[in-house]
């Protein structure tokens, strides 16, 4: 290899020894001039490319900030500008979706505050009125006791509302803790029935259940009783005196089905989904006590246990709520 390099060096020196010095200097000057011009043009072209790239990106950002789609975007081109624009559009779409979700959350909070204010307004006003009467008038002992009883009822309504809101908050914020255990479903149903037994007796409503005492299901007994109790509470409210409420439990494919049927006022089919919404009250239900959270909480509790609730009803003929728990 060293011999080869020495041979090449010798031949080069021999070649230049026969070329006039003026021609060599001219050649070197021309070469250097051409290289300098090429370097200047290359730097200018690079600067121009960078400037165009920067202008295109700035234009894309400006267009996206105005909420418009860029016109000079060609997503199928394998160019740097297209790739950067594509990432900017992805970021823009993500931010737009987050803004939309934020607006929805804000609206939901506003509606929730409005609903709570509406629910609190009536009992609060009644308590203030009763307090004013008791403070401003000398009343017989029996009348005082009557007003105090009315106040206790209003305070009970406020307490019920607050407890319902606490349950709703726990359900929606994910701190709702279930303690699942394999236990007899008949005990859970008995617990649910005990919640509404007194009110059912006041209206002379016949209440019965058909459930195998040996049937066990993996569920949370406390919260499942709460969910079934909420459905039963609705049934008692909207069933006339002398009516009937029945509970029938039977296996259903991969689930245990609990049918809760009543002979109440019934539900319009177009309202099947609405009745499970938070604070929903149908027009015919406004005269009844309640805050519109019972069915909302019932569905949330059952869904948390990988179950679901359906409803089937005929106006004026009664309703059947079916609770499905994994068997």
C-alpha positions as CSV (number, residue, x, y, z in Angstrom):
1,X,0.0,0.0,0.0
2,X,2.9,2.4,0.9
3,X,4.5,1.7,-2.5
4,X,1.2,2.5,-4.2
5,X,0.8,5.8,-2.5
6,X,4.4,6.7,-3.2
7,X,3.9,5.8,-6.9
8,X,0.7,8.0,-7.1
9,X,2.5,10.9,-5.4
10,X,5.4,10.6,-7.8
11,X,3.2,10.5,-10.9
12,X,1.2,13.6,-9.6
13,X,4.4,15.5,-9.0
14,X,5.7,14.5,-12.5
15,X,2.3,15.6,-14.0
16,X,2.4,19.1,-12.4
17,X,6.1,19.5,-13.3
18,X,5.1,19.7,-17.0
19,X,2.2,22.2,-16.5
20,X,3.0,26.0,-16.4
21,X,2.6,27.6,-13.0
22,X,0.3,30.3,-14.4
23,X,-2.2,27.6,-15.5
24,X,-2.1,25.9,-12.2
25,X,-2.8,29.1,-10.3
26,X,-5.7,29.9,-12.7
27,X,-7.1,26.4,-12.2
28,X,-6.9,26.8,-8.4
29,X,-8.4,30.3,-8.5
30,X,-11.3,29.0,-10.6
31,X,-11.9,26.0,-8.4
32,X,-11.9,28.2,-5.2
33,X,-14.2,30.7,-6.8
34,X,-16.6,28.0,-7.9
35,X,-16.6,26.4,-4.4
36,X,-17.2,29.8,-2.8
37,X,-20.1,30.6,-5.1
38,X,-21.6,27.1,-4.5
39,X,-21.2,27.5,-0.8
40,X,-23.0,30.9,-0.8
41,X,-25.8,29.5,-3.0
42,X,-26.1,26.4,-0.8
43,X,-26.3,28.6,2.4
44,X,-28.9,30.8,0.7
45,X,-31.0,27.8,-0.4
46,X,-30.8,26.3,3.1
47,X,-31.9,29.6,4.7
48,X,-34.7,29.9,2.2
49,X,-35.9,26.4,2.9
50,X,-35.8,27.0,6.7
51,X,-37.7,30.3,6.2
52,X,-40.3,28.6,4.1
53,X,-40.6,25.8,6.6
54,X,-41.0,28.3,9.5
55,X,-43.5,30.3,7.6
56,X,-45.6,27.2,6.7
57,X,-45.6,26.1,10.3
58,X,-46.5,29.5,11.6
59,X,-49.3,29.7,9.1
60,X,-50.6,26.3,10.1
61,X,-50.6,27.3,13.8
62,X,-52.4,30.6,13.0
63,X,-55.0,28.7,11.0
64,X,-55.5,26.1,13.8
65,X,-55.8,28.9,16.4
66,X,-58.6,30.4,14.3
67,X,-60.4,27.0,14.3
68,X,-59.9,26.5,10.5
69,X,-58.4,23.6,8.6
70,X,-55.0,24.3,6.8
71,X,-55.4,24.3,3.0
72,X,-51.7,23.5,2.2
73,X,-51.7,20.3,4.2
74,X,-51.0,17.1,2.2
75,X,-51.0,14.3,4.7
76,X,-49.9,11.6,2.2
77,X,-46.7,13.4,1.2
78,X,-43.5,12.1,2.8
79,X,-42.2,15.6,3.5
80,X,-41.0,17.1,6.8
81,X,-43.6,19.9,6.6
82,X,-46.4,17.4,6.1
83,X,-45.2,15.3,9.1
84,X,-45.0,18.4,11.4
85,X,-48.4,19.6,10.2
86,X,-49.9,16.2,10.9
87,X,-48.6,16.2,14.4
88,X,-49.9,19.7,14.9
89,X,-53.3,18.6,13.7
90,X,-53.3,15.7,16.0
91,X,-52.5,18.0,18.9
92,X,-55.2,20.4,17.8
93,X,-57.8,17.7,17.6
94,X,-56.8,16.4,21.1
95,X,-57.0,19.9,22.6
96,X,-60.4,20.5,20.9
97,X,-61.8,17.3,22.3
98,X,-60.5,18.2,25.8
99,X,-62.1,21.7,25.5
100,X,-65.4,20.1,24.4
101,X,-65.2,17.7,27.4
102,X,-64.4,20.6,29.7
103,X,-67.5,22.5,28.4
104,X,-69.7,19.5,29.0
105,X,-68.3,19.0,32.5
106,X,-68.8,22.7,33.3
107,X,-72.4,22.5,32.0
108,X,-73.0,19.4,34.0
109,X,-71.7,21.1,37.2
110,X,-73.9,24.1,36.5
111,X,-77.0,21.9,36.0
112,X,-76.1,20.0,39.2
113,X,-75.8,23.1,41.2
114,X,-79.1,24.4,39.8
115,X,-80.9,21.1,40.6
116,X,-79.5,21.0,44.1
117,X,-80.6,24.7,44.7
118,X,-84.0,23.8,43.4
119,X,-84.3,20.8,45.6
120,X,-83.1,22.6,48.7
121,X,-85.2,25.8,48.2
122,X,-88.6,24.4,49.2
123,X,-87.8,22.7,52.5
124,X,-85.5,25.6,53.4
125,X,-88.3,28.1,52.7
126,X,-90.7,26.1,54.8
127,X,-88.4,25.9,57.7
128,X,-87.8,29.6,57.6
129,X,-91.6,30.3,57.5
130,X,-92.3,27.9,60.4
131,X,-89.4,29.5,62.4
132,X,-90.9,32.9,61.7
133,X,-94.3,31.9,62.9
134,X,-93.0,30.3,66.1
135,X,-90.9,33.4,66.9
136,X,-93.5,36.0,66.1
137,X,-96.6,34.5,67.6
138,X,-97.7,33.1,70.9
139,X,-99.3,29.8,70.1
140,X,-100.9,27.1,72.2
141,X,-98.8,24.2,73.1
142,X,-100.5,21.8,70.7
143,X,-100.1,24.3,67.8
144,X,-96.4,24.7,68.6
145,X,-96.0,21.0,68.5
146,X,-97.8,20.8,65.2
147,X,-95.4,23.3,63.7
148,X,-92.4,21.6,65.2
149,X,-93.6,18.3,63.6
150,X,-93.8,20.1,60.2
151,X,-90.3,21.5,60.7
152,X,-89.0,18.0,61.5
153,X,-90.5,16.7,58.3
154,X,-88.7,19.4,56.3
155,X,-85.5,18.8,58.1
156,X,-85.9,15.1,57.3
157,X,-86.3,16.0,53.6
158,X,-83.1,18.0,53.7
159,X,-81.3,15.2,55.4
160,X,-82.6,12.7,52.8
161,X,-81.4,15.0,50.0
162,X,-77.9,15.4,51.6
163,X,-77.6,11.6,52.1
164,X,-78.6,11.0,48.5
165,X,-76.1,13.6,47.2
166,X,-73.3,12.0,49.3
167,X,-74.1,8.6,47.8
168,X,-74.3,10.1,44.3
169,X,-70.9,11.9,44.8
170,X,-69.3,8.6,46.0
171,X,-70.7,6.8,43.0
172,X,-69.5,9.4,40.4
173,X,-66.1,10.0,41.9
174,X,-65.1,6.4,42.0
175,X,-64.8,6.1,45.8
176,X,-67.8,3.8,45.9
177,X,-66.5,0.7,47.5
178,X,-68.3,-2.7,47.1
179,X,-67.7,-5.7,49.3
180,X,-68.7,-8.6,47.1
181,X,-69.5,-11.9,48.8
182,X,-71.3,-15.1,48.0
183,X,-74.4,-14.9,50.1
184,X,-78.1,-15.6,50.1
185,X,-80.1,-13.3,47.8
186,X,-83.2,-13.8,49.9
187,X,-81.6,-12.0,52.8
188,X,-80.7,-9.1,50.6
189,X,-84.3,-8.9,49.2
190,X,-85.7,-9.1,52.8
191,X,-83.5,-6.2,53.8
192,X,-84.8,-4.2,50.8
193,X,-88.4,-4.9,51.6
194,X,-87.9,-3.8,55.2
195,X,-87.1,-0.3,54.0
196,X,-90.6,0.2,52.5
197,X,-92.7,-2.1,54.6
198,X,-94.2,0.7,56.8
199,X,-95.1,2.9,53.8
200,X,-96.6,0.0,52.0
201,X,-98.8,-0.9,55.0
202,X,-100.0,2.8,55.2
203,X,-101.4,2.4,51.6
204,X,-102.6,-1.1,52.2
205,X,-100.4,-2.4,49.4
206,X,-99.9,-6.2,49.2
207,X,-96.2,-7.0,49.1
208,X,-94.8,-10.4,48.4
209,X,-91.6,-12.1,47.2
210,X,-90.8,-15.4,45.6
211,X,-87.1,-16.3,46.0
212,X,-85.4,-19.6,46.7
213,X,-84.0,-19.3,50.2
214,X,-80.9,-21.4,49.2
215,X,-80.0,-19.3,46.2
216,X,-76.7,-17.6,46.6
217,X,-75.1,-14.9,44.4
218,X,-71.9,-13.0,44.6
219,X,-72.9,-9.4,45.4
220,X,-72.7,-6.6,47.9
221,X,-75.7,-7.3,50.2
222,X,-75.8,-3.7,51.7
223,X,-75.7,-1.8,48.4
224,X,-77.8,-4.3,46.4
225,X,-80.5,-4.0,49.1
226,X,-80.2,-0.2,48.7
227,X,-80.7,-0.4,44.9
228,X,-83.6,-2.8,45.2
229,X,-85.1,-0.7,48.0
230,X,-84.9,2.4,45.8
231,X,-86.9,0.6,43.1
232,X,-89.4,-0.6,45.7
233,X,-89.7,2.9,47.1
234,X,-90.7,4.2,43.7
235,X,-93.2,1.4,43.3
236,X,-94.9,2.3,46.6
237,X,-95.0,6.0,45.7
238,X,-96.7,5.4,42.4
239,X,-99.0,2.5,43.3
240,X,-102.5,3.4,44.5
241,X,-103.9,2.2,47.7
242,X,-104.8,-1.5,47.7
243,X,-102.4,-2.2,44.9
244,X,-99.8,-5.0,44.7
245,X,-96.0,-5.1,44.5
246,X,-94.3,-8.4,43.8
247,X,-90.7,-9.6,43.6
248,X,-89.9,-12.7,41.5
249,X,-86.3,-14.2,41.4
250,X,-85.2,-16.8,38.9
251,X,-82.1,-17.8,36.9
252,X,-81.7,-16.1,33.5
253,X,-78.8,-17.3,31.3
254,X,-75.6,-16.0,32.9
255,X,-77.5,-13.9,35.4
256,X,-80.0,-14.0,38.2
257,X,-83.0,-12.0,37.3
258,X,-85.0,-10.1,39.9
259,X,-88.4,-8.8,38.6
260,X,-90.0,-6.1,40.7
261,X,-93.5,-5.5,39.5
262,X,-96.2,-3.1,40.6
263,X,-99.7,-2.1,39.7
264,X,-98.9,1.6,39.6
265,X,-99.4,4.5,37.1
266,X,-96.9,3.1,34.6
267,X,-94.2,4.8,32.5
268,X,-94.3,6.1,29.0
269,X,-92.0,4.1,26.7
270,X,-90.1,7.2,25.6
271,X,-89.2,7.9,29.2
272,X,-87.6,4.5,29.8
273,X,-84.0,6.0,29.6
274,X,-84.9,9.3,31.2
275,X,-86.1,7.8,34.5
276,X,-82.6,6.6,35.3
277,X,-81.1,10.1,34.8
278,X,-80.1,12.2,37.8
279,X,-82.9,14.4,39.3
280,X,-85.3,13.3,36.6
281,X,-89.0,13.7,37.6
282,X,-91.8,13.0,35.2
283,X,-94.7,15.5,35.1
284,X,-97.1,13.0,36.8
285,X,-94.5,12.5,39.5
286,X,-94.1,16.1,40.6
287,X,-96.9,15.8,43.2
288,X,-95.0,12.9,44.9
289,X,-92.2,13.4,47.4
290,X,-88.7,12.6,46.1
291,X,-85.6,14.2,44.5
292,X,-85.2,12.0,41.4
293,X,-82.1,10.2,42.6
294,X,-83.4,6.7,43.6
295,X,-83.4,5.0,40.2
296,X,-80.2,6.8,39.2
297,X,-78.4,5.4,42.3
298,X,-80.0,2.0,41.8
299,X,-78.6,1.6,38.2
300,X,-75.2,2.9,39.3
301,X,-75.0,0.4,42.1
302,X,-76.0,-2.5,39.9
303,X,-73.7,-1.5,37.1
304,X,-70.8,-1.4,39.5
305,X,-71.4,-5.1,40.1
306,X,-71.4,-5.8,36.3
307,X,-75.1,-6.1,36.2
308,X,-77.9,-4.0,34.6
309,X,-81.5,-2.9,35.0
310,X,-84.3,-2.9,32.4
311,X,-87.8,-1.7,32.6
312,X,-91.1,-2.7,30.9
313,X,-94.3,-0.7,31.6
314,X,-97.7,0.2,30.3
315,X,-99.3,3.5,31.1
316,X,-101.9,2.9,33.8
317,X,-101.1,-0.8,34.0
318,X,-98.0,-0.8,36.2
319,X,-94.3,-1.4,35.7
320,X,-91.7,-4.2,36.0
321,X,-88.1,-3.3,36.8
322,X,-85.7,-6.3,36.1
323,X,-82.4,-6.4,37.9
324,X,-79.8,-8.7,36.5
325,X,-76.9,-9.9,38.7
326,X,-74.1,-12.1,37.5
327,X,-74.8,-15.6,38.7
